[in-house]
């Protein structure tokens, strides 16, 4: 695909004037559902704990660390042991956030969560590409309809 040009999901030749209104309604509904899903994805929080339960972690939807929770007895661990506990808790929290996102996407797409690896940035880019492609196609189709209407070729 050429740089800077959105991928085309719609072909102008496929658009008949009588179908444009239905397609616009359907596309607006799909984009609304996708926007709602994007908001839900953004609000995901993953929580995890180490096997011992002495360390807990909370991450945001991108897997970035939000907070670490330490039980007082964790302070008696060696630095190496505490480090391992923290890494384990963070990984569990990241896996939780990933799983929640995949489940949400699968639910919205009506499929298996394993088929939808979560990449919120890629999802937002793809949504914008779809919107741009649809807008360009509708504008092109409307221009063609106007041209034909002026020529009275109906």
Secondary structure, 3 states (H helix, E strand, C coil): CCCCCCCCCCCHHHCCHHHHHHHHHHHHHHHHHHHHHHHHHHCCCEEEECCCCCEEEEECCCCCEEEEEECHHHHHCCHHHHHHHHHHHHHHHHHHHHHHHHHHHHHHHCCCHHHCCCCHHHHHHHHHHHHHHHHHHHHHHHHHHHHHHHHCCC
